[in-house]
């Protein structure tokens, strides 16, 4: 039970912050209701669990491997820029999510896949796995007997967070209006852009500049 609660606490510490996934869930719940937002949240939970399992398998060391670092640098920056542009477009329009936005087209498994993609490209989760989180998970998941309750607690807390967030925002969406959606979209666009710039600059300093200096 102690290992289960530790996994739950670790998941809660990751999901409680105002990250890109949470803002995406809030935007979707305000504009489209709780169910589409919950599907995106469940997709992000799968991504959270994948990163947690990666930490248990020692993937934090793999993230230091240059080819993997390059893929995460370029791919993560591109995905976050795409989401930033979509959120900014929604903010400029105001009132609702644009029909061409990935949030508007995300239904069913596509919504789950969207949440999964955002979680897997999340700079917060990548850094968490590569540093503190990966070490904590690896230390607790030294055997199957420790891995199963830890991951179970982690997944349970992640799903519960998505259910509560999507449910509360979806239930109160009638009290919101175009200004709320525009404000949330602006926050979302800003966060995506900041994370994209941060990943790009960090990757350039760690990968591109040393390569150019060596030539």
C-alpha positions as protocol buffer text, in pm:
chain_id: "A"
residue {
  index: 1
  type: UNK
  ca { x: 0 y: 0 z: 0 }
}
residue {
  index: 2
  type: UNK
  ca { x: 288 y: 235 z: 77 }
}
residue {
  index: 3
  type: UNK
  ca { x: 437 y: 185 z: -270 }
}
residue {
  index: 4
  type: UNK
  ca { x: 93 y: 242 z: -429 }
}
residue {
  index: 5
  type: UNK
  ca { x: 53 y: 571 z: -243 }
}
residue {
  index: 6
  type: UNK
  ca { x: 406 y: 676 z: -338 }
}
residue {
  index: 7
  type: UNK
  ca { x: 325 y: 620 z: -706 }
}
residue {
  index: 8
  type: UNK
  ca { x: 0 y: 816 z: -666 }
}
residue {
  index: 9
  type: UNK
  ca { x: 180 y: 1103 z: -495 }
}
residue {
  index: 10
  type: UNK
  ca { x: 442 y: 1116 z: -769 }
}
residue {
  index: 11
  type: UNK
  ca { x: 174 y: 1129 z: -1041 }
}
residue {
  index: 12
  type: UNK
  ca { x: -15 y: 1398 z: -853 }
}
residue {
  index: 13
  type: UNK
  ca { x: 299 y: 1610 z: -821 }
}
residue {
  index: 14
  type: UNK
  ca { x: 343 y: 1598 z: -1200 }
}
residue {
  index: 15
  type: UNK
  ca { x: -19 y: 1662 z: -1298 }
}
residue {
  index: 16
  type: UNK
  ca { x: -103 y: 1936 z: -1048 }
}
residue {
  index: 17
  type: UNK
  ca { x: 103 y: 2199 z: -1227 }
}
residue {
  index: 18
  type: UNK
  ca { x: -55 y: 2424 z: -1491 }
}
residue {
  index: 19
  type: UNK
  ca { x: 109 y: 2239 z: -1777 }
}
residue {
  index: 20
  type: UNK
  ca { x: 25 y: 2216 z: -2144 }
}
residue {
  index: 21
  type: UNK
  ca { x: -197 y: 1909 z: -2099 }
}
residue {
  index: 22
  type: UNK
  ca { x: -404 y: 2068 z: -1822 }
}
residue {
  index: 23
  type: UNK
  ca { x: -458 y: 2384 z: -2026 }
}
residue {
  index: 24
  type: UNK
  ca { x: -562 y: 2171 z: -2324 }
}
residue {
  index: 25
  type: UNK
  ca { x: -811 y: 1980 z: -2109 }
}
residue {
  index: 26
  type: UNK
  ca { x: -958 y: 2304 z: -1973 }
}
residue {
  index: 27
  type: UNK
  ca { x: -990 y: 2460 z: -2321 }
}
residue {
  index: 28
  type: UNK
  ca { x: -1164 y: 2151 z: -2457 }
}
residue {
  index: 29
  type: UNK
  ca { x: -1397 y: 2117 z: -2157 }
}
residue {
  index: 30
  type: UNK
  ca { x: -1506 y: 2481 z: -2182 }
}
residue {
  index: 31
  type: UNK
  ca { x: -1576 y: 2465 z: -2554 }
}
residue {
  index: 32
  type: UNK
  ca { x: -1689 y: 2106 z: -2610 }
}
residue {
  index: 33
  type: UNK
  ca { x: -1777 y: 1959 z: -2271 }
}
residue {
  index: 34
  type: UNK
  ca { x: -1632 y: 1712 z: -2024 }
}
residue {
  index: 35
  type: UNK
  ca { x: -1622 y: 1395 z: -2237 }
}
residue {
  index: 36
  type: UNK
  ca { x: -1387 y: 1512 z: -2516 }
}
residue {
  index: 37
  type: UNK
  ca { x: -1168 y: 1676 z: -2253 }
}
residue {
  index: 38
  type: UNK
  ca { x: -1160 y: 1352 z: -2052 }
}
residue {
  index: 39
  type: UNK
  ca { x: -1053 y: 1153 z: -2359 }
}
residue {
  index: 40
  type: UNK
  ca { x: -759 y: 1390 z: -2409 }
}
residue {
  index: 41
  type: UNK
  ca { x: -678 y: 1354 z: -2040 }
}
residue {
  index: 42
  type: UNK
  ca { x: -686 y: 974 z: -2061 }
}
residue {
  index: 43
  type: UNK
  ca { x: -447 y: 989 z: -2355 }
}
residue {
  index: 44
  type: UNK
  ca { x: -211 y: 1202 z: -2151 }
}
residue {
  index: 45
  type: UNK
  ca { x: -238 y: 949 z: -1866 }
}
residue {
  index: 46
  type: UNK
  ca { x: -115 y: 677 z: -2102 }
}
residue {
  index: 47
  type: UNK
  ca { x: 178 y: 902 z: -2190 }
}
residue {
  index: 48
  type: UNK
  ca { x: 248 y: 961 z: -1820 }
}
residue {
  index: 49
  type: UNK
  ca { x: 254 y: 586 z: -1756 }
}
residue {
  index: 50
  type: UNK
  ca { x: 481 y: 527 z: -2056 }
}
residue {
  index: 51
  type: UNK
  ca { x: 732 y: 779 z: -1922 }
}
residue {
  index: 52
  type: UNK
  ca { x: 706 y: 627 z: -1574 }
}
residue {
  index: 53
  type: UNK
  ca { x: 772 y: 279 z: -1717 }
}
residue {
  index: 54
  type: UNK
  ca { x: 1060 y: 427 z: -1914 }
}
residue {
  index: 55
  type: UNK
  ca { x: 1205 y: 559 z: -1591 }
}
residue {
  index: 56
  type: UNK
  ca { x: 1173 y: 213 z: -1434 }
}
residue {
  index: 57
  type: UNK
  ca { x: 1360 y: 62 z: -1729 }
}
residue {
  index: 58
  type: UNK
  ca { x: 1641 y: 313 z: -1698 }
}
residue {
  index: 59
  type: UNK
  ca { x: 1550 y: 507 z: -2012 }
}
residue {
  index: 60
  type: UNK
  ca { x: 1682 y: 821 z: -1846 }
}
residue {
  index: 61
  type: UNK
  ca { x: 2024 y: 701 z: -1963 }
}
residue {
  index: 62
  type: UNK
  ca { x: 1890 y: 645 z: -2315 }
}
residue {
  index: 63
  type: UNK
  ca { x: 1771 y: 1007 z: -2329 }
}
residue {
  index: 64
  type: UNK
  ca { x: 2136 y: 1109 z: -2310 }
}
residue {
  index: 65
  type: UNK
  ca { x: 2210 y: 910 z: -2630 }
}
residue {
  index: 66
  type: UNK
  ca { x: 2275 y: 1170 z: -2908 }
}
residue {
  index: 67
  type: UNK
  ca { x: 2036 y: 1028 z: -3175 }
}
residue {
  index: 68
  type: UNK
  ca { x: 1752 y: 1011 z: -2920 }
}
residue {
  index: 69
  type: UNK
  ca { x: 1834 y: 1360 z: -2797 }
}
residue {
  index: 70
  type: UNK
  ca { x: 1822 y: 1497 z: -3152 }
}
residue {
  index: 71
  type: UNK
  ca { x: 1483 y: 1338 z: -3221 }
}
residue {
  index: 72
  type: UNK
  ca { x: 1338 y: 1475 z: -2897 }
}
residue {
  index: 73
  type: UNK
  ca { x: 1488 y: 1818 z: -2968 }
}
residue {
  index: 74
  type: UNK
  ca { x: 1360 y: 1860 z: -3323 }
}
residue {
  index: 75
  type: UNK
  ca { x: 1037 y: 1662 z: -3289 }
}
residue {
  index: 76
  type: UNK
  ca { x: 939 y: 1811 z: -2956 }
}
residue {
  index: 77
  type: UNK
  ca { x: 1005 y: 2168 z: -3073 }
}
residue {
  index: 78
  type: UNK
  ca { x: 802 y: 2116 z: -3392 }
}
residue {
  index: 79
  type: UNK
  ca { x: 502 y: 1961 z: -3214 }
}
residue {
  index: 80
  type: UNK
  ca { x: 490 y: 2233 z: -2950 }
}
residue {
  index: 81
  type: UNK
  ca { x: 514 y: 2506 z: -3216 }
}
residue {
  index: 82
  type: UNK
  ca { x: 221 y: 2348 z: -3399 }
}
residue {
  index: 83
  type: UNK
  ca { x: 6 y: 2349 z: -3084 }
}
residue {
  index: 84
  type: UNK
  ca { x: 111 y: 2706 z: -3005 }
}
residue {
  index: 85
  type: UNK
  ca { x: -1 y: 2823 z: -3350 }
}
residue {
  index: 86
  type: UNK
  ca { x: -336 y: 2644 z: -3313 }
}
residue {
  index: 87
  type: UNK
  ca { x: -399 y: 2794 z: -2969 }
}
residue {
  index: 88
  type: UNK
  ca { x: -304 y: 3142 z: -3089 }
}
residue {
  index: 89
  type: UNK
  ca { x: -545 y: 3108 z: -3381 }
}
residue {
  index: 90
  type: UNK
  ca { x: -823 y: 3017 z: -3136 }
}
residue {
  index: 91
  type: UNK
  ca { x: -738 y: 3317 z: -2918 }
}
residue {
  index: 92
  type: UNK
  ca { x: -748 y: 3555 z: -3216 }
}
residue {
  index: 93
  type: UNK
  ca { x: -1083 y: 3421 z: -3329 }
}
residue {
  index: 94
  type: UNK
  ca { x: -1224 y: 3418 z: -2977 }
}
residue {
  index: 95
  type: UNK
  ca { x: -1546 y: 3251 z: -2865 }
}
residue {
  index: 96
  type: UNK
  ca { x: -1469 y: 2892 z: -2963 }
}
residue {
  index: 97
  type: UNK
  ca { x: -1202 y: 2655 z: -3084 }
}
residue {
  index: 98
  type: UNK
  ca { x: -1131 y: 2694 z: -3455 }
}
residue {
  index: 99
  type: UNK
  ca { x: -1269 y: 2421 z: -3682 }
}
residue {
  index: 100
  type: UNK
  ca { x: -919 y: 2348 z: -3811 }
}
residue {
  index: 101
  type: UNK
  ca { x: -776 y: 2317 z: -3460 }
}
residue {
  index: 102
  type: UNK
  ca { x: -660 y: 1969 z: -3351 }
}
residue {
  index: 103
  type: UNK
  ca { x: -883 y: 2011 z: -3045 }
}
residue {
  index: 104
  type: UNK
  ca { x: -1191 y: 2051 z: -3264 }
}
residue {
  index: 105
  type: UNK
  ca { x: -1112 y: 1744 z: -3474 }
}
residue {
  index: 106
  type: UNK
  ca { x: -1018 y: 1532 z: -3172 }
}
residue {
  index: 107
  type: UNK
  ca { x: -1297 y: 1280 z: -3108 }
}
residue {
  index: 108
  type: UNK
  ca { x: -1285 y: 925 z: -2978 }
}
residue {
  index: 109
  type: UNK
  ca { x: -951 y: 756 z: -3027 }
}
residue {
  index: 110
  type: UNK
  ca { x: -818 y: 1065 z: -3203 }
}
residue {
  index: 111
  type: UNK
  ca { x: -866 y: 1263 z: -2882 }
}
residue {
  index: 112
  type: UNK
  ca { x: -687 y: 993 z: -2684 }
}
residue {
  index: 113
  type: UNK
  ca { x: -406 y: 998 z: -2939 }
}
residue {
  index: 114
  type: UNK
  ca { x: -382 y: 1376 z: -2916 }
}
residue {
  index: 115
  type: UNK
  ca { x: -344 y: 1363 z: -2540 }
}
residue {
  index: 116
  type: UNK
  ca { x: -90 y: 1083 z: -2573 }
}
residue {
  index: 117
  type: UNK
  ca { x: 115 y: 1281 z: -2826 }
}
residue {
  index: 118
  type: UNK
  ca { x: 121 y: 1593 z: -2611 }
}
residue {
  index: 119
  type: UNK
  ca { x: 225 y: 1394 z: -2303 }
}
residue {
  index: 120
  type: UNK
  ca { x: 503 y: 1212 z: -2486 }
}
residue {
  index: 121
  type: UNK
  ca { x: 639 y: 1542 z: -2622 }
}
residue {
  index: 122
  type: UNK
  ca { x: 592 y: 1728 z: -2293 }
}
residue {
  index: 123
  type: UNK
  ca { x: 921 y: 1890 z: -2188 }
}
residue {
  index: 124
  type: UNK
  ca { x: 814 y: 1857 z: -1825 }
}
residue {
  index: 125
  type: UNK
  ca { x: 780 y: 1479 z: -1849 }
}
residue {
  index: 126
  type: UNK
  ca { x: 1097 y: 1441 z: -2053 }
}
residue {
  index: 127
  type: UNK
  ca { x: 1300 y: 1636 z: -1798 }
}
residue {
  index: 128
  type: UNK
  ca { x: 1124 y: 1456 z: -1512 }
}
residue {
  index: 129
  type: UNK
  ca { x: 1214 y: 1115 z: -1657 }
}
residue {
  index: 130
  type: UNK
  ca { x: 1571 y: 1217 z: -1734 }
}
residue {
  index: 131
  type: UNK
  ca { x: 1633 y: 1353 z: -1384 }
}
residue {
  index: 132
  type: UNK
  ca { x: 1453 y: 1311 z: -1053 }
}
residue {
  index: 133
  type: UNK
  ca { x: 1146 y: 1114 z: -1155 }
}
residue {
  index: 134
  type: UNK
  ca { x: 1334 y: 846 z: -1344 }
}
residue {
  index: 135
  type: UNK
  ca { x: 1559 y: 783 z: -1045 }
}
residue {
  index: 136
  type: UNK
  ca { x: 1266 y: 765 z: -802 }
}
residue {
  index: 137
  type: UNK
  ca { x: 1071 y: 522 z: -1023 }
}
residue {
  index: 138
  type: UNK
  ca { x: 1377 y: 305 z: -1084 }
}
residue {
  index: 139
  type: UNK
  ca { x: 1449 y: 284 z: -710 }
}
residue {
  index: 140
  type: UNK
  ca { x: 1092 y: 174 z: -631 }
}
residue {
  index: 141
  type: UNK
  ca { x: 1043 y: -61 z: -925 }
}
residue {
  index: 142
  type: UNK
  ca { x: 1337 y: -291 z: -863 }
}
residue {
  index: 143
  type: UNK
  ca { x: 1112 y: -599 z: -890 }
}
residue {
  index: 144
  type: UNK
  ca { x: 771 y: -697 z: -1024 }
}
residue {
  index: 145
  type: UNK
  ca { x: 635 y: -690 z: -669 }
}
residue {
  index: 146
  type: UNK
  ca { x: 733 y: -325 z: -640 }
}
residue {
  index: 147
  type: UNK
  ca { x: 668 y: -222 z: -1000 }
}
residue {
  index: 148
  type: UNK
  ca { x: 301 y: -327 z: -1020 }
}
residue {
  index: 149
  type: UNK
  ca { x: 169 y: -138 z: -713 }
}
residue {
  index: 150
  type: UNK
  ca { x: 384 y: 165 z: -794 }
}
residue {
  index: 151
  type: UNK
  ca { x: 262 y: 195 z: -1154 }
}
residue {
  index: 152
  type: UNK
  ca { x: -94 y: 114 z: -1044 }
}
residue {
  index: 153
  type: UNK
  ca { x: -90 y: 402 z: -796 }
}
residue {
  index: 154
  type: UNK
  ca { x: 71 y: 628 z: -1053 }
}
residue {
  index: 155
  type: UNK
  ca { x: -192 y: 546 z: -1320 }
}
residue {
  index: 156
  type: UNK
  ca { x: -483 y: 571 z: -1076 }
}
residue {
  index: 157
  type: UNK
  ca { x: -384 y: 920 z: -961 }
}
residue {
  index: 158
  type: UNK
  ca { x: -326 y: 1037 z: -1319 }
}
residue {
  index: 159
  type: UNK
  ca { x: -669 y: 916 z: -1434 }
}
residue {
  index: 160
  type: UNK
  ca { x: -841 y: 1060 z: -1125 }
}
residue {
  index: 161
  type: UNK
  ca { x: -681 y: 1398 z: -1193 }
}
residue {
  index: 162
  type: UNK
  ca { x: -812 y: 1400 z: -1552 }
}
residue {
  index: 163
  type: UNK
  ca { x: -1161 y: 1291 z: -1444 }
}
residue {
  index: 164
  type: UNK
  ca { x: -1187 y: 1564 z: -1179 }
}
residue {
  index: 165
  type: UNK
  ca { x: -1043 y: 1841 z: -1396 }
}
residue {
  index: 166
  type: UNK
  ca { x: -1253 y: 1760 z: -1704 }
}
residue {
  index: 167
  type: UNK
  ca { x: -1565 y: 1702 z: -1493 }
}
residue {
  index: 168
  type: UNK
  ca { x: -1543 y: 2021 z: -1289 }
}
residue {
  index: 169
  type: UNK
  ca { x: -1465 y: 2247 z: -1587 }
}
residue {
  index: 170
  type: UNK
  ca { x: -1724 y: 2073 z: -1804 }
}
residue {
  index: 171
  type: UNK
  ca { x: -1993 y: 2110 z: -1537 }
}
residue {
  index: 172
  type: UNK
  ca { x: -1925 y: 2482 z: -1497 }
}
residue {
  index: 173
  type: UNK
  ca { x: -1881 y: 2565 z: -1866 }
}
residue {
  index: 174
  type: UNK
  ca { x: -2220 y: 2737 z: -1882 }
}
residue {
  index: 175
  type: UNK
  ca { x: -2078 y: 3010 z: -1658 }
}
residue {
  index: 176
  type: UNK
  ca { x: -1799 y: 3084 z: -1904 }
}
residue {
  index: 177
  type: UNK
  ca { x: -1804 y: 3277 z: -2229 }
}
residue {
  index: 178
  type: UNK
  ca { x: -1592 y: 3381 z: -2527 }
}
residue {
  index: 179
  type: UNK
  ca { x: -1361 y: 3588 z: -2309 }
}
residue {
  index: 180
  type: UNK
  ca { x: -1279 y: 3287 z: -2093 }
}
residue {
  index: 181
  type: UNK
  ca { x: -1199 y: 3072 z: -2394 }
}
residue {
  index: 182
  type: UNK
  ca { x: -987 y: 3350 z: -2543 }
}
residue {
  index: 183
  type: UNK
  ca { x: -796 y: 3395 z: -2215 }
}
residue {
  index: 184
  type: UNK
  ca { x: -733 y: 3021 z: -2175 }
}
residue {
  index: 185
  type: UNK
  ca { x: -628 y: 2996 z: -2540 }
}
residue {
  index: 186
  type: UNK
  ca { x: -381 y: 3281 z: -2493 }
}
residue {
  index: 187
  type: UNK
  ca { x: -234 y: 3112 z: -2186 }
}
residue {
  index: 188
  type: UNK
  ca { x: -214 y: 2786 z: -2379 }
}
residue {
  index: 189
  type: UNK
  ca { x: -42 y: 2949 z: -2678 }
}
residue {
  index: 190
  type: UNK
  ca { x: 206 y: 3126 z: -2450 }
}
residue {
  index: 191
  type: UNK
  ca { x: 292 y: 2807 z: -2261 }
}
residue {
  index: 192
  type: UNK
  ca { x: 338 y: 2603 z: -2579 }
}
residue {
  index: 193
  type: UNK
  ca { x: 557 y: 2877 z: -2726 }
}
residue {
  index: 194
  type: UNK
  ca { x: 769 y: 2912 z: -2411 }
}
residue {
  index: 195
  type: UNK
  ca { x: 822 y: 2536 z: -2389 }
}
residue {
  index: 196
  type: UNK
  ca { x: 903 y: 2516 z: -2761 }
}
residue {
  index: 197
  type: UNK
  ca { x: 1159 y: 2796 z: -2734 }
}
residue {
  index: 198
  type: UNK
  ca { x: 1304 y: 2642 z: -2420 }
}
residue {
  index: 199
  type: UNK
  ca { x: 1346 y: 2300 z: -2582 }
}
residue {
  index: 200
  type: UNK
  ca { x: 1493 y: 2451 z: -2899 }
}
residue {
  index: 201
  type: UNK
  ca { x: 1744 y: 2672 z: -2716 }
}
residue {
  index: 202
  type: UNK
  ca { x: 1844 y: 2393 z: -2479 }
}
residue {
  index: 203
  type: UNK
  ca { x: 1888 y: 2148 z: -2766 }
}
residue {
  index: 204
  type: UNK
  ca { x: 2086 y: 2399 z: -2968 }
}
residue {
  index: 205
  type: UNK
  ca { x: 2324 y: 2458 z: -2676 }
}
residue {
  index: 206
  type: UNK
  ca { x: 2367 y: 2088 z: -2598 }
}
residue {
  index: 207
  type: UNK
  ca { x: 2366 y: 1939 z: -2948 }
}
residue {
  index: 208
  type: UNK
  ca { x: 2403 y: 2181 z: -3238 }
}
residue {
  index: 209
  type: UNK
  ca { x: 2657 y: 2432 z: -3105 }
}
residue {
  index: 210
  type: UNK
  ca { x: 2910 y: 2171 z: -2984 }
}
residue {
  index: 211
  type: UNK
  ca { x: 2881 y: 2000 z: -3324 }
}
residue {
  index: 212
  type: UNK
  ca { x: 2944 y: 2328 z: -3507 }
}
residue {
  index: 213
  type: UNK
  ca { x: 3230 y: 2417 z: -3274 }
}
residue {
  index: 214
  type: UNK
  ca { x: 3395 y: 2085 z: -3348 }
}
residue {
  index: 215
  type: UNK
  ca { x: 3397 y: 2159 z: -3720 }
}
